[in-house]
Amino acid sequence: MFTPPLRLVALCLLIASSETSMIPLKNRADTHLLEIPRTVYDCPITDPNARSVWKAGERAVVVWDTRGIPFNTTSKGKIELGYFKGKSSNEHLDIENPLAEGFSILDGRIDVTVPRVKTGRDYIVVLMGDSGNHSPAFTIS
């Protein structure tokens, strides 16, 4: 049998493991199931897209779809620049220098300054909030 602290850890792991968890709770001799929904939403990035060309040092906008986000969320977002190299799925994110952070995920857009980076066609932006959605690869010149 779990000790009380271990029971709490087990409960947290069960909640985190799926979108909806069925958690057995003991109430005297009866066992009940409690369904605890976990909100996970997807915010596809719509801009930049594969046709986008950002110019280093200029302003650009990152836009994402907010339709799946619950209206009462308090999630804060962060935008990070990264790139793909070859066929690797590594996003090479510049986590030390986010393009933007601390904004409401419900905003659906944020203006950023394009960093001065090497010209390339494999750049992406990643929206951190509830999930890490990345844009299609685009160009920075």
N, C-alpha and C positions, 0 to 999 in steps of 0.2 A: 504494500500500500504506500502511496506517496505521502511524504510529510507535507504540511501545509505550504512551505515555500516552493517545493518541487511541483506541487499541484498547480500553483499559480503559473509557474514557468511552462508546464505542460499545456495549460489553458491558452496561454499567449501563443505558443507554437501552433496549436490547433487553429486558432483564429487566423494567424498569418499564413497558413498553408493553403487556403482556398478562398474563393470568393464568398461562399456561404459554408459555414461550418455547423455540423451537428455535434453539440458538445454534451456529453452525459453529465448531469448534475445529480448528486445524491441528496435526497431530502428524506431523512430518516430511513425507513425501509423501502421507500419508493425511488425509482430511478426515472428522471425526466430528461427529455432532450430539449435543449435551448438552441434555436437557430439564430445565429448572429451574422447579419449580412456585412460584408466588407466591400466598401465602394472602391472599385478600380475603374478608371476611365481612360480612354484613349483620346489623345489630342493630336491628330495628324497635322503636320506642318504643311501649309499650302503655299507659303512663300518664305524663303527662296525655293525655286523649283529647278528642274534640269535645264531650263532655258535662261535662268538668271545669271547675270554677270554683275558682281559687286566690284567697286573700285576702292582700292586701299585708301584709307584716310577719309572717305566720304561717309555720309549717313545712309543707312539701309533700314528696311523694316523686315521683321520676322512676324509672320501671321500663322495662326493655327486655328483649327476648327474647335469650337467650344460646345458644340451641340450635345455631347455626351457627358458634360460636367454637371453635377448637381448644383443648382443655383445657390445653395447655402454653404458651399465649400469655402474653406478659409486657406486653402493651399497656396503657398507662395511659389513662384517659378524662378528658374535660372536658365539662361541661355549660354551654352558653351560652343565654341568653334572647334571643329575637328576635321579630320580628313581620312580618306581611305587610301591605302597604298597597295597596289596590285589587287589580288583576289582575296586578301585578308579581310576579315570582318572587324578587325581592330579599328576603333574609331579615332584613335590618337587625339583624344580630347585635351584641350588646353584648360585643365581644371584650375590652374593658378590664376587665370585671367578671364573670368566669365565676361561675356559681352553685355549681360544685364542680369540683375538678380533682385529679389525682394518684391517683385510685382505680383499682383493677383493673377492666378492662372485663368481667371474668368475674363481678363482684359482682351484676350484673343489676338493681341498684337503688341509689339514693342519696337521702338526705334533703337538702333544700335549704331555705334561707330565701327566701321570696318577696319580691323587692325592692319598694320603694314606688315604683310606677310609675303612670302615668295609667290609669284604668279602660279596658279594651278587650276585644274579642272575637277579636282576630286574633293573639294571642301564640302563639309556638311555643318549644319547647326543642330544641336540637340536641345530639346526642351525638357528640362527636369522639373518635375512637379509630383505627379502621382506615378507616372511612368516616364521612361526616357525615350521619347519619340524623336527620330532623326529625320531631317529633310532629305530629299534626293540630293545627289552630288551636284554641285554647281561650281561656277568659275569665280575666282577672285583675280583681278588683274591690277 
